[in-house]
């Protein structure tokens, strides 16, 4: 009567259609999730938490608990309103007459509500079995009353109904009419005629009427809330829920039409209990109203208790809900029932039915939207184990349900909707950071996998362009204990690219009972988490380190995301230091210092690979068109200290883009030099290194027009948008040592005889002496102030494998005592001057 009296038949039918459209879409999602596996206690909370994870599940569980609590209070207040309307002393009278003996005031109505709520509490404390029997009895009563009401519309003769309206401390009287079936009455009630709600004194509107009406439709979750008490929830929930939705939708529409055709608007708007006046047996209508409202209140109370019990059992809120875990001998969560009853009692202080209707509706709509979201996520994830036996749904129905819920939330009350979403966001963040990890499975992982696979297929390597090049690193790590700072440094170098930590285990799978890498995987992943680097882990078994690195270079990555740069630590005789033991992530009181990694190699112990094999790895990577970085003394780089002094003394990054082991060719614009410049620039772009200053060293000889070379280099930097300070470095004293060792013109017979003892490069057979390399090392070292890190040009290994030890010896001399140094050799074009 309230709905059709204010909204009229057309708008009432539209409200029912919208409400049941939202409910229908949600029911399809509920049925799909309910038939996709065993359900436990908690209903919608259990479905959402197991589908979307603990953060969404816990926050929506609290929202759904509050929705059921407020819903229970709403129905109790509605029952109080009906009782007072039937048995209350009329306003203006001090003494009741006949059956009108109940005093009316805020505190008396609160007392009546408390008594009725206590009755609901007693039923719920006994357990689900007595509740089911009570609700079945109430169902029979309500069906009998409904049949009586339908007969009354046809059997009752037209009559006038006196209406006593409360008005402050007195009452006003008005007259409504039951006209019987009349086209005039129907025509007058077709359109809307919003007026003042006589119980609250507030002007009604479409949104406020819809909010009140929607609460009569929220019982669809009553069955799913009892999922832990049902014998076959996957069978009962779909059939019971769909039947209830179809039945109530038909009854609501039929009653709306009958009311609009037989009752004038005054009767509908100003007497919400008019069905008693027109019934052929008025007491039965009163009993039916009481029974239906009491059943709804009990349903919401027991639903709230089951949700609270499920939340407590999952330990999402720790000790805060520990009390709610306690159950009776029969398994009834009595403490959860009592706690829910206490919260409902607090909500009863709001006083009026329509005051909390908007809040309850918003909460229920938010829960329904999330149920649809859970089903949508499961459908979009395309997980093979999502095989619900209920198949009458698609992602379209889920999306329509979400949209309908969100739109109606904001139409009903933008303020309540915004506040509810804000509260939900706070709960999400709190649970994300405070709740323990779960073993339920995270739908986010399935969705991420689905999307990543799709986008990896779209990532076409044939469409790569130098403008969008980024470093994709494979860092080989023998033992993370001695490489923690190197791992962190390479993380700064990746520039949002792929980063893989590679490790080779020297074992033969044929001689082992099982894969030894699987137990190590968790240690490596924990290392990545604790060091806070964005890296993948790739482990392999191989008979030698060189074969293992080849395997990783061939197989690491997927599609268009494959490593294009190999990073190795430097091969020298320095004793490894345990960096993890000093790392802040492993030195806090809560952490056990080492992970599952073996101790570091003793200084006197033999190495796992020879110098020849080490240089062979570099040569292999270059043959496979991978760029190569060799990092020396990076474990001595204290990035935290460099950052602390960055405000007053910005750290410097020294860049030497010339091949110091090839003094007869001082080019700055070859592929390798440009790659070296790019890597130094990438490091400078990292957040931790933005305050650092790039210093580019231009080696010049007398009579070579140094200023022209400087201007040319400056123009190159400008074209590449690289900000760096250029410093001219005379190196005549160094190069003369090189030329003094030459014993003939280039290509002469003497030089050819000595070719076997030289480090060979393409088109270069020049012999470089140790004296020259030491002088080049001194030249680099003398440039002050000392930088945080140096980038040097890495020559290509000689073609003759017999010269590998000499090549490595010269690299060691060149970088000796320089501190953190990165030797760089690039094989691909990585810079662009185009838009």
MIGULUM-399589 format. One line per 8 residues: number of its first residue (from 0); their letters; for each residue z, y, x of C-alpha. Coordinates in nm, 3 decimals. Example, Ala and Ser with C-alpha at 12.3 -4.5 7.8 and 13.67 -1.06 7.14 Angstrom:
2
0	as	0.780,-0.450,1.230  0.714,-0.106,1.367
This chain:
835
0	xxxxxxxx	0.000,0.000,0.000  0.085,0.242,0.281  -0.253,0.184,0.449  -0.481,0.206,0.146  -0.275,0.487,-0.007  -0.334,0.719,0.288  -0.666,0.592,0.427  -0.847,0.484,0.113
8	xxxxxxxx	-1.042,0.163,0.070  -1.332,0.243,0.304  -1.115,0.350,0.596  -0.866,0.069,0.530  -1.145,-0.189,0.550  -1.268,-0.018,0.867  -0.917,-0.037,1.014  -0.895,-0.406,0.932
16	xxxxxxxx	-1.239,-0.467,1.081  -1.154,-0.282,1.405  -0.812,-0.442,1.435  -0.940,-0.791,1.371  -1.239,-0.740,1.594  -1.000,-0.662,1.880  -0.775,-0.949,1.775  -1.070,-1.185,1.734
24	xxxxxxxx	-1.202,-1.117,2.083  -0.851,-1.164,2.221  -0.803,-1.489,2.029  -1.120,-1.628,2.186  -0.982,-1.545,2.531  -0.642,-1.693,2.445  -0.803,-2.015,2.324  -1.019,-2.040,2.635
32	xxxxxxxx	-0.725,-2.000,2.873  -0.497,-2.222,2.662  -0.747,-2.510,2.679  -0.807,-2.485,3.054  -0.497,-2.673,3.167  -0.136,-2.742,3.092  0.055,-2.448,2.944  0.422,-2.384,3.010
40	xxxxxxxx	0.677,-2.143,2.863  0.582,-1.778,2.852  0.269,-1.769,2.642  0.050,-1.474,2.732  0.260,-1.402,3.039  0.204,-1.754,3.169  -0.170,-1.727,3.106  -0.205,-1.390,3.278
48	xxxxxxxx	0.020,-1.464,3.574  -0.155,-1.792,3.654  -0.496,-1.629,3.619  -0.449,-1.283,3.773  -0.158,-1.352,4.009  0.210,-1.251,4.018  0.155,-0.874,4.032  -0.046,-0.852,3.711
56	xxxxxxxx	0.144,-1.136,3.549  0.487,-0.991,3.622  0.401,-0.637,3.515  0.227,-0.750,3.196  0.512,-0.993,3.134  0.757,-0.702,3.129  0.523,-0.503,2.904  0.483,-0.798,2.667
64	xxxxxxxx	0.859,-0.855,2.664  0.910,-0.490,2.568  0.635,-0.516,2.306  0.807,-0.814,2.144  1.146,-0.647,2.167  1.018,-0.330,2.003  0.827,-0.540,1.751  1.143,-0.727,1.656
72	xxxxxxxx	1.327,-0.396,1.614  1.036,-0.266,1.409  1.055,-0.555,1.164  1.434,-0.535,1.142  1.405,-0.165,1.056  1.138,-0.250,0.800  1.369,-0.507,0.644  1.654,-0.254,0.638
80	xxxxxxxx	1.424,-0.008,0.466  1.337,-0.270,0.203  1.702,-0.365,0.149  1.813,-0.004,0.113  1.525,0.065,-0.121  1.638,-0.221,-0.344  2.016,-0.198,-0.316  2.089,0.146,-0.171
88	xxxxxxxx	2.281,0.420,-0.354  2.024,0.683,-0.460  2.043,1.016,-0.268  2.265,1.269,-0.442  2.498,1.004,-0.586  2.832,0.919,-0.430  2.900,0.603,-0.629  2.652,0.327,-0.685
96	xxxxxxxx	2.562,0.173,-1.015  2.449,-0.181,-1.090  2.290,-0.337,-0.784  2.258,-0.004,-0.601  2.579,-0.033,-0.403  2.480,0.008,-0.036  2.554,0.351,0.118  2.259,0.525,0.286
104	xxxxxxxx	2.292,0.705,0.619  2.177,0.660,0.977  2.489,0.473,1.083  2.498,0.251,0.775  2.132,0.158,0.823  2.208,0.084,1.188  2.491,-0.143,1.070  2.261,-0.325,0.828
112	xxxxxxxx	2.004,-0.370,1.104  2.271,-0.508,1.339  2.379,-0.764,1.080  2.023,-0.876,1.013  1.951,-0.896,1.386  2.264,-1.108,1.432  2.123,-1.351,1.174  1.799,-1.375,1.377
120	xxxxxxxx	2.007,-1.429,1.690  2.193,-1.722,1.536  1.869,-1.896,1.440  1.717,-1.842,1.786  2.033,-1.963,1.962  2.018,-2.294,1.780  1.674,-2.356,1.925  1.302,-2.378,1.861
128	xxxxxxxx	1.333,-2.674,1.621  1.548,-2.487,1.367  1.326,-2.181,1.411  1.016,-2.388,1.331  1.184,-2.532,1.020  1.299,-2.188,0.910  0.955,-2.035,0.957  0.792,-2.320,0.764
136	xxxxxxxx	1.032,-2.263,0.476  0.957,-1.890,0.492  0.583,-1.968,0.494  0.620,-2.161,0.168  0.817,-1.875,0.011  0.560,-1.615,0.122  0.270,-1.825,-0.012  0.447,-1.850,-0.346
144	xxxxxxxx	0.507,-1.475,-0.355  0.146,-1.406,-0.257  0.025,-1.624,-0.543  0.256,-1.439,-0.783  0.127,-1.100,-0.665  -0.236,-1.201,-0.708  -0.164,-1.321,-1.060  0.029,-0.998,-1.136
152	xxxxxxxx	-0.276,-0.779,-1.066  -0.450,-0.957,-1.353  -0.158,-1.031,-1.587  0.038,-0.704,-1.579  -0.055,-0.444,-1.840  -0.107,-0.077,-1.740  0.225,0.101,-1.695  0.384,0.412,-1.549
160	xxxxxxxx	0.615,0.371,-1.252  0.892,0.631,-1.200  0.933,0.713,-0.830  1.252,0.857,-0.685  1.177,1.042,-0.360  1.452,1.125,-0.108  1.484,1.500,-0.048  1.767,1.605,0.185
168	xxxxxxxx	2.089,1.528,-0.005  1.922,1.500,-0.346  1.616,1.326,-0.482  1.294,1.422,-0.655  1.121,1.217,-0.920  0.749,1.157,-0.952  0.540,0.921,-1.159  0.285,0.672,-1.036
176	xxxxxxxx	0.053,0.460,-1.245  -0.060,0.101,-1.247  -0.385,0.131,-1.439  -0.502,-0.227,-1.424  -0.861,-0.278,-1.311  -1.034,0.056,-1.349  -1.356,0.188,-1.195  -1.207,0.539,-1.208
184	xxxxxxxx	-0.901,0.430,-1.009  -1.124,0.248,-0.761  -1.349,0.550,-0.720  -1.052,0.781,-0.662  -0.914,0.549,-0.396  -1.236,0.495,-0.199  -1.195,0.796,0.032  -0.905,0.899,0.251
192	xxxxxxxx	-0.621,1.115,0.129  -0.369,1.142,0.409  -0.035,1.286,0.308  0.325,1.305,0.424  0.513,0.982,0.492  0.821,1.012,0.271  1.032,0.802,0.506  0.979,1.024,0.813
200	xxxxxxxx	0.846,1.352,0.673  0.549,1.335,0.915  0.189,1.403,0.825  -0.018,1.087,0.848  -0.358,1.052,1.015  -0.603,0.773,1.090  -0.437,0.696,1.422  -0.082,0.695,1.289
208	xxxxxxxx	-0.174,0.475,0.991  -0.368,0.239,1.218  -0.067,0.215,1.448  0.155,0.102,1.160  -0.110,-0.131,1.021  -0.185,-0.294,1.356  0.173,-0.414,1.387  0.106,-0.641,1.092
216	xxxxxxxx	-0.165,-0.811,1.299  0.024,-0.873,1.622  0.152,-1.215,1.519  -0.147,-1.384,1.687  0.063,-1.435,1.999  0.349,-1.602,1.807  0.203,-1.946,1.866  0.118,-1.891,2.232
224	xxxxxxxx	0.466,-1.747,2.296  0.604,-2.087,2.193  0.375,-2.266,2.439  0.671,-2.419,2.623  0.810,-2.566,2.300  0.487,-2.709,2.158  0.404,-3.076,2.213  0.031,-3.013,2.257
232	xxxxxxxx	-0.018,-2.640,2.320  -0.384,-2.681,2.423  -0.451,-2.843,2.086  -0.220,-2.641,1.861  -0.272,-2.285,1.989  -0.650,-2.256,1.924  -0.640,-2.416,1.582  -0.325,-2.243,1.461
240	xxxxxxxx	-0.421,-1.902,1.596  -0.777,-1.897,1.463  -0.664,-2.024,1.122  -0.393,-1.757,1.101  -0.633,-1.479,1.197  -0.898,-1.579,0.941  -0.644,-1.630,0.664  -0.460,-1.300,0.715
248	xxxxxxxx	-0.787,-1.106,0.746  -0.909,-1.238,0.412  -0.571,-1.175,0.242  -0.547,-0.817,0.375  -0.896,-0.731,0.255  -0.838,-0.891,-0.084  -0.506,-0.709,-0.134  -0.661,-0.377,-0.025
256	xxxxxxxx	-0.935,-0.410,-0.285  -0.697,-0.516,-0.564  -0.456,-0.228,-0.488  -0.732,0.034,-0.480  -0.874,-0.092,-0.810  -0.542,-0.099,-1.000  -0.298,0.158,-0.850  -0.334,0.534,-0.832
264	xxxxxxxx	-0.284,0.716,-0.503  0.054,0.860,-0.600  0.196,0.512,-0.649  0.044,0.386,-0.323  0.160,0.681,-0.111  0.506,0.742,-0.250  0.637,0.397,-0.332  0.586,0.138,-0.060
272	xxxxxxxx	0.772,-0.117,-0.270  0.553,-0.080,-0.579  0.460,-0.449,-0.584  0.804,-0.522,-0.731  0.734,-0.285,-1.018  0.406,-0.448,-1.115  0.501,-0.811,-1.048  0.547,-1.059,-1.328
280	xxxxxxxx	0.864,-1.174,-1.147  1.001,-0.879,-0.940  1.291,-1.063,-0.767  1.045,-1.306,-0.609  0.856,-1.019,-0.446  1.178,-0.888,-0.300  1.260,-1.232,-0.163  0.909,-1.262,-0.017
288	xxxxxxxx	0.931,-0.922,0.157  1.266,-1.010,0.304  1.151,-1.356,0.413  0.825,-1.235,0.575  0.992,-0.949,0.758  1.280,-1.167,0.875  1.033,-1.429,1.000  0.838,-1.165,1.195
296	xxxxxxxx	1.160,-1.030,1.348  1.268,-1.380,1.454  0.921,-1.455,1.588  0.925,-1.148,1.812  1.283,-1.212,1.924  1.221,-1.572,2.022  0.888,-1.472,2.182  1.062,-1.205,2.389
304	xxxxxxxx	1.327,-1.454,2.501  1.064,-1.708,2.612  0.879,-1.442,2.812  1.202,-1.326,2.976  1.294,-1.685,3.061  0.952,-1.747,3.218  0.980,-1.427,3.422  1.325,-1.525,3.544
312	xxxxxxxx	1.217,-1.879,3.631  0.926,-1.750,3.841  1.167,-1.534,4.048  0.933,-1.235,4.047  1.224,-0.992,4.006  1.476,-1.178,4.219  1.839,-1.156,4.114  1.772,-0.894,3.847
320	xxxxxxxx	1.678,-1.167,3.598  1.879,-1.455,3.745  2.106,-1.467,3.439  1.811,-1.534,3.209  1.744,-1.870,3.379  2.045,-2.039,3.218  1.965,-2.282,2.939  2.156,-2.502,2.699
328	xxxxxxxx	2.175,-2.878,2.730  1.869,-2.909,2.506  1.668,-2.668,2.724  1.697,-2.362,2.498  1.712,-2.043,2.716  2.025,-1.908,2.546  2.092,-1.632,2.800  1.736,-1.505,2.767
336	xxxxxxxx	1.783,-1.499,2.389  2.109,-1.304,2.421  1.960,-1.055,2.667  1.659,-1.003,2.440  1.892,-0.951,2.144  2.083,-0.684,2.339  1.762,-0.494,2.418  1.647,-0.513,2.054
344	xxxxxxxx	1.987,-0.378,1.950  1.935,-0.079,2.178  1.590,-0.014,2.028  1.744,-0.012,1.677  1.904,0.321,1.761  1.560,0.483,1.720  1.630,0.462,1.349  1.296,0.482,1.167
352	xxxxxxxx	1.020,0.227,1.134  0.719,0.451,1.200  0.889,0.618,1.499  0.834,0.322,1.730  0.520,0.182,1.565  0.289,0.373,1.802  0.472,0.251,2.112  0.472,-0.110,1.995
360	xxxxxxxx	0.102,-0.096,1.913  0.019,0.052,2.253  0.213,-0.221,2.432  0.046,-0.498,2.232  -0.300,-0.350,2.288  -0.232,-0.332,2.661  -0.126,-0.697,2.666  -0.432,-0.801,2.464
368	xxxxxxxx	-0.657,-0.607,2.701  -0.503,-0.791,2.996  -0.545,-1.131,2.831  -0.913,-1.049,2.790  -0.923,-0.929,3.150  -0.774,-1.258,3.269  -1.035,-1.459,3.081  -1.312,-1.226,3.202
376	xxxxxxxx	-1.199,-1.267,3.563  -1.192,-1.645,3.532  -1.540,-1.645,3.380  -1.686,-1.407,3.639  -1.527,-1.596,3.928  -1.738,-1.900,3.829  -1.475,-2.135,3.968  -1.567,-2.501,3.906
384	xxxxxxxx	-1.215,-2.575,3.779  -1.243,-2.323,3.495  -1.358,-2.570,3.231  -1.190,-2.480,2.900  -1.256,-2.722,2.618  -1.283,-2.421,2.387  -1.632,-2.287,2.462  -1.682,-2.024,2.189
392	xxxxxxxx	-1.649,-1.727,2.418  -1.851,-1.543,2.681  -1.781,-1.264,2.924  -1.931,-1.033,2.662  -1.652,-1.113,2.414  -1.391,-1.052,2.685  -1.547,-0.719,2.779  -1.568,-0.611,2.414
400	xxxxxxxx	-1.203,-0.701,2.367  -1.098,-0.496,2.669  -1.306,-0.198,2.559  -1.176,-0.212,2.203  -0.813,-0.232,2.315  -0.845,0.059,2.558  -1.030,0.282,2.311  -0.780,0.219,2.032
408	xxxxxxxx	-0.484,0.275,2.266  -0.597,0.627,2.340  -0.706,0.699,1.982  -0.363,0.601,1.849  -0.158,0.792,2.103  -0.304,0.931,2.427  0.047,1.011,2.548  0.184,0.661,2.482
416	xxxxxxxx	-0.128,0.503,2.634  -0.107,0.713,2.950  0.267,0.650,2.983  0.215,0.273,2.934  -0.060,0.261,3.196  0.157,0.461,3.437  0.448,0.225,3.381  0.215,-0.071,3.434
424	xxxxxxxx	0.088,0.078,3.761  0.444,0.131,3.889  0.529,-0.232,3.808  0.210,-0.350,3.978  0.290,-0.163,4.299  0.653,-0.272,4.298  0.563,-0.638,4.254  0.283,-0.615,4.510
432	xxxxxxxx	0.521,-0.502,4.782  0.846,-0.669,4.674  0.765,-0.998,4.504  0.743,-1.318,4.706  0.408,-1.488,4.753  0.320,-1.753,4.497  0.133,-2.081,4.499  -0.039,-2.020,4.166
440	xxxxxxxx	-0.369,-1.913,4.316  -0.508,-1.562,4.310  -0.806,-1.485,4.092  -0.877,-1.191,4.323  -0.966,-1.439,4.597  -1.211,-1.620,4.368  -1.369,-1.292,4.257  -1.393,-1.166,4.615
448	xxxxxxxx	-1.556,-1.492,4.721  -1.806,-1.470,4.436  -1.900,-1.110,4.516  -1.908,-1.159,4.893  -2.140,-1.456,4.858  -2.369,-1.257,4.632  -2.381,-0.957,4.864  -2.422,-1.171,5.175
456	xxxxxxxx	-2.734,-1.317,5.018  -2.855,-0.961,4.959  -2.782,-0.862,5.321  -3.129,-0.920,5.468  -3.144,-0.913,5.849  -3.514,-0.830,5.824  -3.418,-0.493,5.679  -3.183,-0.397,5.962
464	xxxxxxxx	-3.241,-0.050,6.102  -3.099,0.109,6.412  -2.963,0.400,6.204  -2.716,0.165,6.040  -2.626,-0.044,6.341  -2.260,-0.122,6.394  -2.082,-0.334,6.654  -1.997,-0.686,6.541
472	xxxxxxxx	-1.756,-0.833,6.791  -1.679,-1.183,6.908  -1.372,-1.161,7.132  -1.299,-1.477,7.326  -0.925,-1.535,7.362  -0.782,-1.814,7.575  -0.418,-1.749,7.481  -0.314,-1.462,7.249
480	xxxxxxxx	0.010,-1.423,7.441  -0.179,-1.255,7.721  -0.432,-1.065,7.509  -0.245,-0.875,7.237  -0.348,-0.527,7.359  -0.706,-0.637,7.417  -0.719,-0.769,7.060  -0.593,-0.432,6.934
488	xxxxxxxx	-0.837,-0.239,7.155  -1.141,-0.432,7.031  -1.020,-0.372,6.675  -1.066,0.001,6.746  -1.414,-0.064,6.884  -1.555,-0.256,6.586  -1.623,0.054,6.365  -1.603,-0.128,6.031
496	xxxxxxxx	-1.812,-0.411,6.170  -1.748,-0.782,6.194  -1.464,-0.883,6.424  -1.411,-1.247,6.517  -1.140,-1.389,6.742  -1.290,-1.691,6.913  -1.102,-1.969,7.091  -1.225,-2.284,7.263
504	xxxxxxxx	-1.006,-2.591,7.277  -1.106,-2.825,7.559  -1.081,-3.164,7.387  -1.310,-3.439,7.265  -1.291,-3.517,6.894  -1.406,-3.876,6.959  -1.079,-3.951,7.136  -0.854,-3.783,6.879
512	xxxxxxxx	-0.716,-3.921,6.550  -0.771,-3.589,6.367  -0.890,-3.235,6.412  -0.636,-3.052,6.634  -0.762,-2.710,6.527  -0.639,-2.726,6.168  -0.267,-2.695,6.256  -0.349,-2.398,6.482
520	xxxxxxxx	-0.536,-2.205,6.212  -0.222,-2.077,6.040  -0.081,-1.948,6.371  -0.397,-1.753,6.440  -0.409,-1.608,6.089  -0.044,-1.505,6.115  -0.128,-1.341,6.447  -0.403,-1.139,6.280
528	xxxxxxxx	-0.161,-1.031,6.006  0.117,-0.932,6.244  -0.110,-0.742,6.483  -0.261,-0.568,6.178  -0.620,-0.618,6.292  -0.912,-0.678,6.058  -1.049,-0.992,6.216  -1.165,-1.341,6.133
536	xxxxxxxx	-1.068,-1.644,6.336  -1.316,-1.901,6.466  -1.188,-2.201,6.663  -1.398,-2.477,6.816  -1.372,-2.796,7.023  -1.594,-2.832,7.328  -1.606,-3.019,7.661  -1.619,-2.684,7.847
544	xxxxxxxx	-1.548,-2.320,7.775  -1.914,-2.230,7.830  -2.031,-2.481,7.571  -1.766,-2.361,7.330  -1.872,-1.998,7.364  -2.234,-2.099,7.305  -2.127,-2.279,6.986  -1.941,-1.973,6.860
552	xxxxxxxx	-2.229,-1.738,6.944  -2.466,-1.964,6.752  -2.244,-2.040,6.452  -1.996,-1.752,6.402  -2.063,-1.529,6.107  -2.285,-1.580,5.807  -2.619,-1.436,5.702  -2.650,-1.077,5.813
560	xxxxxxxx	-2.293,-1.067,5.940  -2.309,-1.230,6.282  -2.160,-1.115,6.611  -2.399,-0.903,6.816  -2.151,-0.829,7.096  -1.950,-1.071,7.309  -1.622,-0.945,7.457  -1.456,-1.129,7.743
568	xxxxxxxx	-1.147,-1.064,7.947  -1.209,-1.013,8.319  -1.210,-1.305,8.561  -0.964,-1.222,8.837  -0.654,-1.360,9.004  -0.400,-1.142,8.819  -0.108,-1.335,8.672  -0.116,-1.324,8.291
576	xxxxxxxx	0.167,-1.136,8.117  0.315,-1.231,7.779  0.221,-0.932,7.564  0.340,-1.086,7.239  0.697,-1.100,7.366  0.688,-0.719,7.408  0.483,-0.639,7.099  0.677,-0.450,6.825
584	xxxxxxxx	0.553,-0.691,6.557  0.727,-0.980,6.736  1.037,-0.808,6.870  1.206,-0.709,6.544  1.525,-0.891,6.454  1.361,-1.069,6.162  1.078,-1.226,6.362  1.080,-1.539,6.569
592	xxxxxxxx	0.915,-1.417,6.887  0.636,-1.662,6.962  0.398,-1.814,6.713  0.265,-2.163,6.769  0.085,-2.077,7.095  0.141,-2.256,7.426  0.303,-2.079,7.724  0.083,-1.875,7.952
600	xxxxxxxx	-0.080,-2.029,8.256  0.135,-2.015,8.568  -0.011,-1.796,8.847  -0.059,-2.097,9.075  -0.205,-2.320,8.804  -0.582,-2.383,8.804  -0.799,-2.192,8.558  -0.983,-2.356,8.273
608	xxxxxxxx	-1.321,-2.228,8.394  -1.476,-2.147,8.728  -1.626,-1.818,8.840  -1.973,-1.970,8.814  -1.906,-2.081,8.454  -1.768,-1.739,8.365  -2.081,-1.557,8.485  -2.287,-1.827,8.313
616	xxxxxxxx	-2.125,-1.729,7.983  -2.236,-1.368,8.041  -2.589,-1.483,8.125  -2.599,-1.707,7.816  -2.497,-1.419,7.589  -2.767,-1.192,7.732  -3.028,-1.465,7.688  -2.920,-1.489,7.324
624	xxxxxxxx	-2.971,-1.111,7.295  -2.601,-1.038,7.256  -2.445,-0.731,7.410  -2.164,-0.804,7.655  -1.835,-0.627,7.725  -1.602,-0.731,8.007  -1.252,-0.585,7.970  -1.029,-0.556,8.275
632	xxxxxxxx	-0.661,-0.455,8.277  -0.662,-0.373,7.904  -0.314,-0.523,7.879  -0.190,-0.227,8.084  -0.320,0.016,7.819  -0.019,0.149,7.629  -0.190,0.294,7.325  0.136,0.398,7.162
640	xxxxxxxx	0.227,0.607,7.468  -0.119,0.760,7.481  -0.089,0.859,7.114  0.254,1.014,7.164  0.130,1.241,7.440  -0.203,1.313,7.266  -0.070,1.633,7.102  0.002,1.802,7.437
648	xxxxxxxx	-0.220,1.603,7.674  -0.520,1.450,7.494  -0.619,1.125,7.664  -0.953,1.108,7.839  -1.225,0.845,7.815  -1.438,0.834,8.131  -1.796,0.720,8.088  -2.021,0.620,8.383
656	xxxxxxxx	-2.362,0.547,8.230  -2.532,0.480,8.563  -2.559,0.138,8.725  -2.334,0.188,9.026  -2.451,-0.142,9.176  -2.808,-0.019,9.171  -2.803,0.318,9.347  -3.180,0.330,9.381
664	xxxxxxxx	-3.216,0.375,9.004  -2.993,0.639,8.848  -3.140,0.643,8.499  -2.927,0.758,8.207  -3.155,0.683,7.915  -3.220,0.311,7.941  -3.103,0.073,7.666  -2.789,-0.030,7.849
672	xxxxxxxx	-2.678,0.328,7.925  -2.732,0.433,7.565  -2.534,0.132,7.443  -2.253,0.226,7.680  -2.254,0.583,7.543  -2.249,0.444,7.188  -1.946,0.223,7.252  -1.751,0.510,7.410
680	xxxxxxxx	-1.841,0.729,7.111  -1.736,0.455,6.866  -1.397,0.432,7.035  -1.363,0.810,7.014  -1.436,0.793,6.639  -1.151,0.548,6.574  -0.852,0.712,6.408  -0.618,0.638,6.699
688	xxxxxxxx	-0.860,0.785,6.955  -0.988,1.097,6.777  -0.786,1.328,6.999  -0.931,1.174,7.313  -1.191,1.366,7.518  -1.511,1.204,7.633  -1.604,1.285,7.995  -1.948,1.184,8.107
696	xxxxxxxx	-2.010,1.159,8.483  -2.351,1.246,8.614  -2.407,1.114,8.968  -2.638,1.350,9.157  -2.784,1.361,9.507  -2.864,1.666,9.717  -3.208,1.809,9.647  -3.244,1.625,9.314
704	xxxxxxxx	-3.215,1.937,9.092  -2.874,1.846,8.945  -2.874,2.125,8.687  -3.203,2.006,8.544  -3.059,1.656,8.516  -2.747,1.797,8.353  -2.951,1.994,8.101  -3.157,1.690,8.019
712	xxxxxxxx	-2.844,1.482,7.967  -2.684,1.755,7.757  -2.991,1.763,7.533  -2.971,1.386,7.497  -2.608,1.409,7.389  -2.699,1.683,7.143  -2.974,1.469,6.992  -2.731,1.177,6.963
720	xxxxxxxx	-2.457,1.400,6.811  -2.212,1.292,7.083  -1.959,1.549,7.195  -1.872,1.500,7.559  -1.793,1.701,7.868  -2.047,1.647,8.146  -1.920,1.645,8.501  -2.151,1.642,8.803
728	xxxxxxxx	-2.043,1.401,9.076  -2.214,1.426,9.417  -2.248,1.075,9.555  -2.457,1.127,9.868  -2.173,0.994,10.082  -2.173,0.675,9.876  -2.546,0.613,9.856  -2.593,0.670,10.226
736	xxxxxxxx	-2.379,0.361,10.287  -2.625,0.169,10.079  -2.934,0.297,10.252  -2.784,0.230,10.594  -2.764,-0.140,10.511  -3.135,-0.162,10.435  -3.342,-0.307,10.718  -3.687,-0.220,10.613
744	xxxxxxxx	-3.896,-0.068,10.339  -3.859,-0.205,9.987  -4.052,-0.527,9.960  -4.082,-0.566,10.341  -4.052,-0.899,10.518  -3.698,-0.849,10.643  -3.574,-0.774,10.294  -3.746,-1.077,10.152
752	xxxxxxxx	-3.576,-1.297,10.409  -3.237,-1.169,10.300  -3.308,-1.198,9.929  -3.101,-1.513,9.898  -2.787,-1.323,10.003  -2.836,-1.037,9.758  -2.753,-0.977,9.394  -3.089,-0.977,9.221
760	xxxxxxxx	-3.177,-0.771,8.918  -3.513,-0.744,8.744  -3.754,-0.565,8.980  -3.470,-0.507,9.226  -3.403,-0.711,9.538  -3.171,-0.463,9.703  -2.875,-0.596,9.891  -2.548,-0.412,9.807
768	xxxxxxxx	-2.276,-0.430,10.068  -1.903,-0.457,10.005  -1.858,-0.129,10.190  -2.084,0.048,9.942  -1.912,-0.112,9.639  -1.571,-0.007,9.769  -1.700,0.347,9.818  -1.832,0.350,9.458
776	xxxxxxxx	-1.493,0.226,9.341  -1.322,0.506,9.530  -1.564,0.761,9.382  -1.473,0.650,9.030  -1.103,0.641,9.109  -1.098,0.995,9.255  -1.207,1.160,8.931  -0.892,1.316,8.789
784	xxxxxxxx	-0.698,1.332,8.575  -0.667,0.957,8.527  -0.821,0.849,8.194  -0.680,0.617,7.933  -0.984,0.391,7.967  -1.309,0.383,8.163  -1.651,0.260,8.053  -1.877,0.136,8.334
792	xxxxxxxx	-2.228,-0.002,8.343  -2.240,-0.383,8.371  -2.545,-0.507,8.567  -2.731,-0.814,8.448  -2.628,-1.133,8.632  -2.869,-1.255,8.898  -3.131,-1.511,8.806  -3.016,-1.732,9.093
800	xxxxxxxx	-2.704,-1.915,8.976  -2.599,-1.960,9.335  -2.532,-1.585,9.353  -2.290,-1.586,9.058  -1.979,-1.581,9.280  -2.116,-1.288,9.480  -2.198,-1.102,9.156  -1.845,-1.153,9.024
808	xxxxxxxx	-1.698,-1.053,9.361  -1.883,-0.722,9.351  -1.768,-0.654,8.994  -1.411,-0.720,9.103  -1.447,-0.476,9.396  -1.605,-0.212,9.172  -1.325,-0.220,8.914  -1.029,-0.288,9.144
816	xxxxxxxx	-0.737,-0.054,9.075  -0.920,0.144,8.805  -0.674,0.055,8.529  -0.810,-0.020,8.179  -1.185,-0.060,8.230  -1.467,-0.189,8.011  -1.791,-0.305,8.174  -2.074,-0.276,7.925
824	xxxxxxxx	-2.423,-0.424,7.911  -2.637,-0.362,7.606  -2.962,-0.537,7.515  -3.039,-0.377,7.179  -3.126,-0.026,7.073  -2.826,0.119,6.895  -2.882,0.496,6.887  -3.101,0.701,6.658
832	xxx	-3.199,1.067,6.645  -3.356,1.038,6.297  -3.205,1.110,5.960
